[in-house]
Amino acid sequence: MKPLYIFLILFCSCFTNYAQNNDNFNTEIDSIILSEISKLKKDVKIDSVSTSIVQDSLIASKKDTIPNVWLTENWDTSVINPYKREAIIEPFNIKFSDTVYSSPIERKKVITSHYGWRNGRSHYGIDIDLVTGDNVFAILDGKVRYVGYNRGHGKVIVIRHFNGLETVYAHLSKRLVKVNDIVLKGEIIGKGGNSGNSRGSHLHLEVNYKGNHINPEYLFDFGEENIVRAENIWVTKNWVTAYNHSSKRTSNITVCSTYDEALQSEIKQKELYIVKRGDTLSRISNRHHVSITSICKTNAIKKTSTLRIGQKLILVK
C-alpha cells in the first residue's frame, strides 16, 4: 500500500477516535473537517480520489453523532433550490467563522446590476463584470451541492457552506467541480462566461438561505478588502425582498447584529411621507432609495396614479 494511503487511513482512524471522545465535537466538527482537508490539500500532493477517501471517512465518523448536519438537510443534487416548500420567519440569524471572504474573481469587482427590482421583475443576486474565461472562485469553504444547466442561469454551480448559506455562481462557460466535492474558499470552481439568459459576460452571484434570496451586499462588502460585514448577522424581511431595492444602486446598509436590533430595524424601515408640491413617484423613489414598485405595492396605488399634495405614503426601506 502506498505511504500516502497509509497516512490517510491512520489520520481518519485518529479523527474518528477524537469524534467519539470529545465533548465539544458537535460544535467543532465542521471546522475541523475543513481545516484537516485544507492541510492535506496544501501540505500533501493528494489526488481527488484520496481527498474523497478522507472526506468520506470524516463524514462517516460524525454521521451518528450530529443530527441534522449541514450536508444532509434538504441535500438534493438535482435542483438549484431544494427548499421550495419551506417557510422561514424573519428575522433569522447567520453566523460567520471568517472575517473575510475570497473574491469570486481575480480582477476588481465591478457590480453592473444589484439585487433588487429590474425591468419589472426581481433580480435575486448581483452581477459582477468579468471576461469570458476568467477564473471564478468559491467565496467560502463548503461542499458542492449542484452542478448543472438551466435556461436562466446557464451553466451554474451551487455550494453549501457551513453556516447554512448557499452561494450560486451562474452564466459560467466551464464548471470545474462536481457534486459532493469539498471546496475551500479561494479555490477555482469554474470559468466566467455568458451562458443562459445573459446579455454579456458576467458572473451572477446569489446568496441563499433555505431558499430565501438574501441581498449579497448586506452580508458581504464587495470592496477591495473582501470583508464579511459581521460575525453575527440578523437578516430582516427587507433583505430578502427584492422589490424593496433597486438593481441600479447599492442599498443603504446597516447591519443588525442582535435580535433586538433586527426588530427595531423592521420598525424603522416603514416611513410616513407626505407628498409635496412637485413630487412624482420617480422623485420620491430616487430621494428615499425606495423602488417605485415598492411604493405602489405598499400603498395600493398604480404607477400611473396622480399624487395629491398632502397625500400620505408609507415608504418601506
C-alpha atoms as a printed R data frame, in Angstrom:
    type eleno elety resid chain resno       x      y       z
1   ATOM     1    CA   MET     A     1   0.000  0.000   0.000
2   ATOM     2    CA   LYS     A     2   1.334  3.442  -0.872
3   ATOM     3    CA   PRO     A     3   2.644  5.544   2.070
4   ATOM     4    CA   LEU     A     4   0.102  8.295   1.307
5   ATOM     5    CA   TYR     A     5  -2.850  5.951   1.711
6   ATOM     6    CA   ILE     A     6  -1.396  4.508   4.943
7   ATOM     7    CA   PHE     A     7  -1.166  8.094   6.226
8   ATOM     8    CA   LEU     A     8  -4.759  8.806   5.234
9   ATOM     9    CA   ILE     A     9  -6.110  5.685   6.939
10  ATOM    10    CA   LEU     A    10  -4.206  6.443  10.165
11  ATOM    11    CA   PHE     A    11  -5.398 10.030  10.058
12  ATOM    12    CA   CYS     A    12  -9.047  9.030   9.643
13  ATOM    13    CA   SER     A    13  -8.772  6.475  12.435
14  ATOM    14    CA   CYS     A    14  -7.355  9.045  14.855
15  ATOM    15    CA   PHE     A    15 -10.004 11.552  13.862
16  ATOM    16    CA   THR     A    16 -12.789  9.037  14.478
17  ATOM    17    CA   ASN     A    17 -11.450  8.422  17.988
18  ATOM    18    CA   TYR     A    18 -11.461 12.160  18.582
19  ATOM    19    CA   ALA     A    19 -15.065 12.347  17.403
20  ATOM    20    CA   GLN     A    20 -16.174  9.677  19.841
21  ATOM    21    CA   ASN     A    21 -14.424 11.115  22.898
22  ATOM    22    CA   ASN     A    22 -14.560 14.903  22.588
23  ATOM    23    CA   ASP     A    23 -17.499 16.601  24.311
24  ATOM    24    CA   ASN     A    24 -17.224 19.643  22.026
25  ATOM    25    CA   PHE     A    25 -17.365 17.539  18.884
26  ATOM    26    CA   ASN     A    26 -20.827 18.746  17.889
27  ATOM    27    CA   THR     A    27 -19.735 22.361  17.618
28  ATOM    28    CA   GLU     A    28 -16.222 21.831  16.296
29  ATOM    29    CA   ILE     A    29 -16.591 19.052  13.727
30  ATOM    30    CA   ASP     A    30 -17.306 21.098  10.611
31  ATOM    31    CA   SER     A    31 -14.396 23.491  11.100
32  ATOM    32    CA   ILE     A    32 -12.106 20.554  11.859
33  ATOM    33    CA   ILE     A    33 -13.097 18.768   8.658
34  ATOM    34    CA   LEU     A    34 -12.276 21.813   6.542
35  ATOM    35    CA   SER     A    35  -9.083 22.515   8.465
36  ATOM    36    CA   GLU     A    36  -7.750 18.996   8.008
37  ATOM    37    CA   ILE     A    37  -8.731 18.728   4.357
38  ATOM    38    CA   SER     A    38  -7.162 22.141   3.780
39  ATOM    39    CA   LYS     A    39  -3.900 20.940   5.323
40  ATOM    40    CA   LEU     A    40  -3.934 17.824   3.187
41  ATOM    41    CA   LYS     A    41  -4.530 19.820   0.023
42  ATOM    42    CA   LYS     A    42  -1.756 22.279   0.837
43  ATOM    43    CA   ASP     A    43   0.860 20.099   2.513
44  ATOM    44    CA   VAL     A    44   0.404 16.797   0.700
45  ATOM    45    CA   LYS     A    45   0.138 16.260  -3.028
46  ATOM    46    CA   ILE     A    46  -3.162 14.463  -2.846
47  ATOM    47    CA   ASP     A    47  -5.348 13.490  -5.771
48  ATOM    48    CA   SER     A    48  -9.148 13.829  -5.902
49  ATOM    49    CA   VAL     A    49  -9.669 10.122  -5.117
50  ATOM    50    CA   SER     A    50  -7.583 10.388  -1.950
51  ATOM    51    CA   THR     A    51  -9.425 13.561  -0.926
52  ATOM    52    CA   SER     A    52 -12.695 11.705  -1.361
53  ATOM    53    CA   ILE     A    53 -11.478  8.898   0.919
54  ATOM    54    CA   VAL     A    54 -10.568 11.395   3.650
55  ATOM    55    CA   GLN     A    55 -13.833 13.293   3.232
56  ATOM    56    CA   ASP     A    56 -15.994 10.165   3.383
57  ATOM    57    CA   SER     A    57 -14.150  8.894   6.447
58  ATOM    58    CA   LEU     A    58 -14.539 12.194   8.293
59  ATOM    59    CA   ILE     A    59 -18.223 12.422   7.464
60  ATOM    60    CA   ALA     A    60 -18.763  8.799   8.477
61  ATOM    61    CA   SER     A    61 -17.148  9.497  11.841
62  ATOM    62    CA   LYS     A    62 -19.745 12.148  12.618
63  ATOM    63    CA   LYS     A    63 -22.723 10.503  10.923
64  ATOM    64    CA   ASP     A    64 -24.260  9.102  14.097
65  ATOM    65    CA   THR     A    65 -23.037 11.893  16.341
66  ATOM    66    CA   ILE     A    66 -24.691 15.030  14.971
67  ATOM    67    CA   PRO     A    67 -28.367 15.165  13.975
68  ATOM    68    CA   ASN     A    68 -29.413 17.423  11.112
69  ATOM    69    CA   VAL     A    69 -25.855 18.094   9.944
70  ATOM    70    CA   TRP     A    70 -25.369 20.742   7.289
71  ATOM    71    CA   LEU     A    71 -24.775 18.318   4.422
72  ATOM    72    CA   THR     A    72 -27.921 16.244   4.905
73  ATOM    73    CA   GLU     A    73 -30.653 18.843   5.356
74  ATOM    74    CA   ASN     A    74 -32.516 19.052   2.035
75  ATOM    75    CA   TRP     A    75 -29.408 17.793   0.262
76  ATOM    76    CA   ASP     A    76 -30.794 17.477  -3.276
77  ATOM    77    CA   THR     A    77 -28.242 17.467  -6.093
78  ATOM    78    CA   SER     A    78 -30.877 17.620  -8.862
79  ATOM    79    CA   VAL     A    79 -32.290 21.135  -8.323
80  ATOM    80    CA   ILE     A    80 -30.932 24.622  -7.679
81  ATOM    81    CA   ASN     A    81 -33.370 25.280  -4.837
82  ATOM    82    CA   PRO     A    82 -34.294 22.267  -2.666
83  ATOM    83    CA   TYR     A    83 -36.189 24.396  -0.109
84  ATOM    84    CA   LYS     A    84 -39.166 25.467  -2.243
85  ATOM    85    CA   ARG     A    85 -41.810 24.278   0.206
86  ATOM    86    CA   GLU     A    86 -40.167 25.534   3.384
87  ATOM    87    CA   ALA     A    87 -41.106 28.819   5.056
88  ATOM    88    CA   ILE     A    88 -38.753 30.802   7.258
89  ATOM    89    CA   ILE     A    89 -39.665 33.515   9.723
90  ATOM    90    CA   GLU     A    90 -37.738 36.777   9.658
91  ATOM    91    CA   PRO     A    91 -35.574 37.889  11.236
92  ATOM    92    CA   PHE     A    92 -33.197 34.922  11.073
93  ATOM    93    CA   ASN     A    93 -29.583 34.617  12.099
94  ATOM    94    CA   ILE     A    94 -26.461 33.917  10.007
95  ATOM    95    CA   LYS     A    95 -23.098 33.346  11.689
96  ATOM    96    CA   PHE     A    96 -19.644 33.516  10.123
97  ATOM    97    CA   SER     A    97 -16.402 31.988  11.366
98  ATOM    98    CA   ASP     A    98 -14.371 34.108   8.925
99  ATOM    99    CA   THR     A    99 -13.979 37.890   8.903
100 ATOM   100    CA   VAL     A   100 -13.096 37.905   5.209
101 ATOM   101    CA   TYR     A   101 -14.272 36.018   2.158
102 ATOM   102    CA   SER     A   102 -12.440 35.207  -1.061
103 ATOM   103    CA   SER     A   103 -13.222 37.357  -4.069
104 ATOM   104    CA   PRO     A   104 -15.128 35.352  -6.690
105 ATOM   105    CA   ILE     A   105 -12.977 36.906  -9.430
106 ATOM   106    CA   GLU     A   106  -9.355 37.967  -9.807
107 ATOM   107    CA   ARG     A   107  -9.961 41.431 -11.208
108 ATOM   108    CA   LYS     A   108 -11.528 44.442  -9.438
109 ATOM   109    CA   LYS     A   109 -15.146 43.707  -8.513
110 ATOM   110    CA   VAL     A   110 -17.442 45.955 -10.546
111 ATOM   111    CA   ILE     A   111 -21.141 45.365  -9.877
112 ATOM   112    CA   THR     A   112 -23.110 46.084 -13.021
113 ATOM   113    CA   SER     A   113 -26.509 45.160 -11.568
114 ATOM   114    CA   HIS     A   114 -27.509 44.972  -7.909
115 ATOM   115    CA   TYR     A   115 -30.007 42.834  -6.007
116 ATOM   116    CA   GLY     A   116 -33.438 44.384  -6.484
117 ATOM   117    CA   TRP     A   117 -36.239 45.297  -8.883
118 ATOM   118    CA   ARG     A   118 -35.109 45.286 -12.508
119 ATOM   119    CA   ASN     A   119 -37.214 45.704 -15.648
120 ATOM   120    CA   GLY     A   120 -40.419 44.731 -13.896
121 ATOM   121    CA   ARG     A   121 -39.093 41.639 -12.158
122 ATOM   122    CA   SER     A   122 -36.921 40.605  -9.223
123 ATOM   123    CA   HIS     A   123 -33.171 40.267  -9.678
124 ATOM   124    CA   TYR     A   124 -32.128 37.897  -6.889
125 ATOM   125    CA   GLY     A   125 -28.362 38.372  -6.974
126 ATOM   126    CA   ILE     A   126 -25.647 40.731  -8.121
127 ATOM   127    CA   ASP     A   127 -23.894 40.804 -11.488
128 ATOM   128    CA   ILE     A   128 -20.108 41.167 -11.381
129 ATOM   129    CA   ASP     A   129 -18.270 42.156 -14.537
130 ATOM   130    CA   LEU     A   130 -15.718 39.741 -15.969
131 ATOM   131    CA   VAL     A   131 -14.302 38.444 -19.253
132 ATOM   132    CA   THR     A   132 -15.270 35.027 -20.613
133 ATOM   133    CA   GLY     A   133 -12.649 32.537 -19.441
134 ATOM   134    CA   ASP     A   134 -11.803 34.381 -16.215
135 ATOM   135    CA   ASN     A   135 -11.360 32.155 -13.189
136 ATOM   136    CA   VAL     A   136 -14.285 32.007 -10.759
137 ATOM   137    CA   PHE     A   137 -13.565 31.157  -7.106
138 ATOM   138    CA   ALA     A   138 -15.562 29.846  -4.146
139 ATOM   139    CA   ILE     A   139 -16.069 32.726  -1.723
140 ATOM   140    CA   LEU     A   140 -16.256 30.470   1.374
141 ATOM   141    CA   ASP     A   141 -15.416 26.884   2.353
142 ATOM   142    CA   GLY     A   142 -18.164 24.403   1.601
143 ATOM   143    CA   LYS     A   143 -19.439 21.445  -0.374
144 ATOM   144    CA   VAL     A   144 -20.759 21.456  -3.938
145 ATOM   145    CA   ARG     A   145 -24.453 20.594  -3.916
146 ATOM   146    CA   TYR     A   146 -25.487 21.268  -7.515
147 ATOM   147    CA   VAL     A   147 -23.742 21.435 -10.884
148 ATOM   148    CA   GLY     A   148 -25.980 21.847 -13.904
149 ATOM   149    CA   TYR     A   149 -27.594 23.990 -16.560
150 ATOM   150    CA   ASN     A   150 -30.889 25.808 -16.893
151 ATOM   151    CA   ARG     A   151 -32.272 28.402 -19.260
152 ATOM   152    CA   GLY     A   152 -31.940 31.301 -16.862
153 ATOM   153    CA   HIS     A   153 -28.685 30.631 -15.004
154 ATOM   154    CA   GLY     A   154 -26.944 28.844 -17.844
155 ATOM   155    CA   LYS     A   155 -24.038 26.747 -16.574
156 ATOM   156    CA   VAL     A   156 -24.295 27.035 -12.813
157 ATOM   157    CA   ILE     A   157 -22.704 25.800  -9.575
158 ATOM   158    CA   VAL     A   158 -24.281 25.845  -6.094
159 ATOM   159    CA   ILE     A   159 -22.091 25.495  -2.995
160 ATOM   160    CA   ARG     A   160 -23.442 24.943   0.502
161 ATOM   161    CA   HIS     A   161 -21.401 26.478   3.304
162 ATOM   162    CA   PHE     A   162 -21.027 25.512   6.950
163 ATOM   163    CA   ASN     A   163 -23.331 28.227   8.279
164 ATOM   164    CA   GLY     A   164 -26.232 27.077   6.104
165 ATOM   165    CA   LEU     A   165 -25.755 29.640   3.362
166 ATOM   166    CA   GLU     A   166 -25.607 28.598  -0.276
167 ATOM   167    CA   THR     A   167 -23.851 30.579  -2.983
168 ATOM   168    CA   VAL     A   168 -24.877 30.349  -6.632
169 ATOM   169    CA   TYR     A   169 -22.403 31.037  -9.465
170 ATOM   170    CA   ALA     A   170 -24.218 31.458 -12.795
171 ATOM   171    CA   HIS     A   171 -23.612 32.141 -16.518
172 ATOM   172    CA   LEU     A   172 -20.348 30.181 -16.442
173 ATOM   173    CA   SER     A   173 -18.541 28.961 -19.545
174 ATOM   174    CA   LYS     A   174 -16.965 25.986 -17.727
175 ATOM   175    CA   ARG     A   175 -17.644 24.126 -14.492
176 ATOM   176    CA   LEU     A   176 -14.511 22.643 -12.899
177 ATOM   177    CA   VAL     A   177 -16.031 20.913  -9.868
178 ATOM   178    CA   LYS     A   178 -18.547 18.122  -9.415
179 ATOM   179    CA   VAL     A   179 -21.355 17.415  -6.997
180 ATOM   180    CA   ASN     A   180 -20.193 16.481  -3.447
181 ATOM   181    CA   ASP     A   181 -16.720 17.993  -3.893
182 ATOM   182    CA   ILE     A   182 -15.339 19.753  -0.798
183 ATOM   183    CA   VAL     A   183 -14.042 23.194  -1.823
184 ATOM   184    CA   LEU     A   184 -12.031 25.760   0.106
185 ATOM   185    CA   LYS     A   185 -12.541 29.492  -0.174
186 ATOM   186    CA   GLY     A   186 -10.360 30.859  -2.964
187 ATOM   187    CA   GLU     A   187 -10.429 27.552  -4.848
188 ATOM   188    CA   ILE     A   188 -11.156 27.742  -8.590
189 ATOM   189    CA   ILE     A   189 -14.572 26.238  -9.333
190 ATOM   190    CA   GLY     A   190 -15.206 27.382 -12.904
191 ATOM   191    CA   LYS     A   191 -14.692 29.871 -15.700
192 ATOM   192    CA   GLY     A   192 -16.762 33.003 -16.234
193 ATOM   193    CA   GLY     A   193 -18.935 33.329 -19.298
194 ATOM   194    CA   ASN     A   194 -22.228 34.312 -20.885
195 ATOM   195    CA   SER     A   195 -24.347 31.150 -20.801
196 ATOM   196    CA   GLY     A   196 -28.090 31.087 -20.209
197 ATOM   197    CA   ASN     A   197 -30.239 34.221 -20.152
198 ATOM   198    CA   SER     A   198 -27.384 36.687 -20.130
199 ATOM   199    CA   ARG     A   199 -26.529 39.844 -22.040
200 ATOM   200    CA   GLY     A   200 -22.763 39.965 -21.994
201 ATOM   201    CA   SER     A   201 -20.116 38.202 -19.929
202 ATOM   202    CA   HIS     A   202 -20.589 38.484 -16.178
203 ATOM   203    CA   LEU     A   203 -20.883 36.426 -13.007
204 ATOM   204    CA   HIS     A   204 -24.344 36.289 -11.495
205 ATOM   205    CA   LEU     A   205 -23.803 35.641  -7.776
206 ATOM   206    CA   GLU     A   206 -26.646 34.734  -5.423
207 ATOM   207    CA   VAL     A   207 -26.569 34.122  -1.678
208 ATOM   208    CA   ASN     A   208 -29.433 31.985  -0.358
209 ATOM   209    CA   TYR     A   209 -30.501 30.614   2.992
210 ATOM   210    CA   LYS     A   210 -33.067 27.803   2.992
211 ATOM   211    CA   GLY     A   211 -34.414 29.030  -0.322
212 ATOM   212    CA   ASN     A   212 -34.517 32.702   0.643
213 ATOM   213    CA   HIS     A   213 -32.563 35.034  -1.642
214 ATOM   214    CA   ILE     A   214 -30.551 37.421   0.550
215 ATOM   215    CA   ASN     A   215 -29.143 40.661  -0.819
216 ATOM   216    CA   PRO     A   216 -25.427 39.664  -1.059
217 ATOM   217    CA   GLU     A   217 -24.305 43.215  -0.250
218 ATOM   218    CA   TYR     A   218 -25.977 43.017   3.169
219 ATOM   219    CA   LEU     A   219 -23.652 40.150   4.153
220 ATOM   220    CA   PHE     A   220 -20.506 40.982   2.180
221 ATOM   221    CA   ASP     A   221 -18.690 44.209   1.392
222 ATOM   222    CA   PHE     A   222 -17.672 43.911  -2.252
223 ATOM   223    CA   GLY     A   223 -14.832 46.397  -1.936
224 ATOM   224    CA   GLU     A   224 -11.165 45.537  -2.256
225 ATOM   225    CA   GLU     A   225 -10.754 44.137   1.276
226 ATOM   226    CA   ASN     A   226 -13.361 41.355   0.893
227 ATOM   227    CA   ILE     A   227 -14.892 41.921   4.324
228 ATOM   228    CA   VAL     A   228 -17.683 39.861   5.853
229 ATOM   229    CA   ARG     A   229 -19.822 42.628   7.364
230 ATOM   230    CA   ALA     A   230 -20.179 40.991  10.802
231 ATOM   231    CA   GLU     A   231 -19.585 37.714  12.613
232 ATOM   232    CA   ASN     A   232 -23.232 37.584  13.667
233 ATOM   233    CA   ILE     A   233 -25.863 38.960  11.249
234 ATOM   234    CA   TRP     A   234 -29.637 39.067  11.652
235 ATOM   235    CA   VAL     A   235 -31.479 39.117   8.326
236 ATOM   236    CA   THR     A   236 -34.783 41.000   8.253
237 ATOM   237    CA   LYS     A   237 -37.562 40.745   5.699
238 ATOM   238    CA   ASN     A   238 -36.206 43.809   3.929
239 ATOM   239    CA   TRP     A   239 -33.037 41.990   2.890
240 ATOM   240    CA   VAL     A   240 -34.880 39.019   1.371
241 ATOM   241    CA   THR     A   241 -37.417 41.166  -0.510
242 ATOM   242    CA   ALA     A   242 -36.062 42.178  -3.908
243 ATOM   243    CA   TYR     A   243 -38.741 44.743  -4.767
244 ATOM   244    CA   ASN     A   244 -37.644 46.841  -1.766
245 ATOM   245    CA   HIS     A   245 -34.377 47.535  -3.590
246 ATOM   246    CA   SER     A   246 -33.256 48.936  -6.925
247 ATOM   247    CA   SER     A   247 -30.901 46.993  -9.171
248 ATOM   248    CA   LYS     A   248 -29.356 50.310 -10.239
249 ATOM   249    CA   ARG     A   249 -27.695 51.168  -6.936
250 ATOM   250    CA   THR     A   250 -26.398 49.837  -3.638
251 ATOM   251    CA   SER     A   251 -28.999 49.993  -0.888
252 ATOM   252    CA   ASN     A   252 -28.306 51.846   2.356
253 ATOM   253    CA   ILE     A   253 -26.876 49.153   4.629
254 ATOM   254    CA   THR     A   254 -26.951 48.985   8.413
255 ATOM   255    CA   VAL     A   255 -26.166 45.501   9.680
256 ATOM   256    CA   CYS     A   256 -28.209 44.126  12.574
257 ATOM   257    CA   SER     A   257 -26.003 42.068  14.905
258 ATOM   258    CA   THR     A   258 -28.665 41.314  17.545
259 ATOM   259    CA   TYR     A   259 -32.276 40.171  17.509
260 ATOM   260    CA   ASP     A   260 -33.415 43.405  19.153
261 ATOM   261    CA   GLU     A   261 -31.638 45.479  16.516
262 ATOM   262    CA   ALA     A   262 -33.384 43.455  13.826
263 ATOM   263    CA   LEU     A   263 -36.804 44.063  15.356
264 ATOM   264    CA   GLN     A   264 -36.085 47.777  15.697
265 ATOM   265    CA   SER     A   265 -34.844 47.854  12.112
266 ATOM   266    CA   GLU     A   266 -38.125 46.420  10.866
267 ATOM   267    CA   ILE     A   267 -39.958 49.277  12.559
268 ATOM   268    CA   LYS     A   268 -37.610 51.939  11.199
269 ATOM   269    CA   GLN     A   269 -37.970 50.708   7.652
270 ATOM   270    CA   LYS     A   270 -41.555 51.987   7.475
271 ATOM   271    CA   GLU     A   271 -41.525 55.738   6.955
272 ATOM   272    CA   LEU     A   272 -44.530 58.023   6.550
273 ATOM   273    CA   TYR     A   273 -44.025 60.509   3.741
274 ATOM   274    CA   ILE     A   274 -46.320 63.459   2.959
275 ATOM   275    CA   VAL     A   275 -46.454 64.394  -0.722
276 ATOM   276    CA   LYS     A   276 -45.215 67.916  -1.502
277 ATOM   277    CA   ARG     A   277 -45.665 70.204  -4.469
278 ATOM   278    CA   GLY     A   278 -43.728 68.968  -7.488
279 ATOM   279    CA   ASP     A   279 -43.395 65.394  -6.152
280 ATOM   280    CA   THR     A   280 -43.580 62.440  -8.533
281 ATOM   281    CA   LEU     A   281 -43.169 58.756  -7.823
282 ATOM   282    CA   SER     A   282 -39.820 58.879  -9.601
283 ATOM   283    CA   ARG     A   283 -38.517 61.771  -7.486
284 ATOM   284    CA   ILE     A   284 -39.695 60.189  -4.227
285 ATOM   285    CA   SER     A   285 -38.143 56.870  -5.253
286 ATOM   286    CA   ASN     A   286 -34.749 58.412  -6.037
287 ATOM   287    CA   ARG     A   287 -34.692 60.668  -2.979
288 ATOM   288    CA   HIS     A   288 -35.560 57.957  -0.481
289 ATOM   289    CA   HIS     A   289 -33.909 54.965  -2.200
290 ATOM   290    CA   VAL     A   290 -37.182 53.050  -2.442
291 ATOM   291    CA   SER     A   291 -38.323 51.462  -5.694
292 ATOM   292    CA   ILE     A   292 -41.450 52.763  -7.415
293 ATOM   293    CA   THR     A   293 -42.826 49.233  -7.377
294 ATOM   294    CA   SER     A   294 -42.413 49.067  -3.597
295 ATOM   295    CA   ILE     A   295 -44.179 52.426  -3.122
296 ATOM   296    CA   CYS     A   296 -47.083 51.353  -5.309
297 ATOM   297    CA   LYS     A   297 -47.448 47.925  -3.719
298 ATOM   298    CA   THR     A   298 -47.261 49.224  -0.149
299 ATOM   299    CA   ASN     A   299 -49.800 51.995  -0.780
300 ATOM   300    CA   ALA     A   300 -52.095 50.095  -3.195
301 ATOM   301    CA   ILE     A   301 -51.653 52.626  -5.988
302 ATOM   302    CA   LYS     A   302 -50.639 52.336  -9.638
303 ATOM   303    CA   LYS     A   303 -47.541 53.700 -11.346
304 ATOM   304    CA   THR     A   304 -49.843 55.959 -13.358
305 ATOM   305    CA   SER     A   305 -51.662 57.298 -10.282
306 ATOM   306    CA   THR     A   306 -51.700 61.084  -9.787
307 ATOM   307    CA   LEU     A   307 -50.219 62.182  -6.451
308 ATOM   308    CA   ARG     A   308 -52.026 64.819  -4.386
309 ATOM   309    CA   ILE     A   309 -50.302 67.424  -2.223
310 ATOM   310    CA   GLY     A   310 -50.690 66.298   1.386
311 ATOM   311    CA   GLN     A   311 -51.220 62.646   0.428
312 ATOM   312    CA   LYS     A   312 -49.603 60.250   2.901
313 ATOM   313    CA   LEU     A   313 -47.421 57.448   1.571
314 ATOM   314    CA   ILE     A   314 -45.760 54.633   3.510
315 ATOM   315    CA   LEU     A   315 -42.191 54.026   2.349
316 ATOM   316    CA   VAL     A   316 -40.768 50.623   3.193
317 ATOM   317    CA   LYS     A   317 -36.969 50.689   3.051
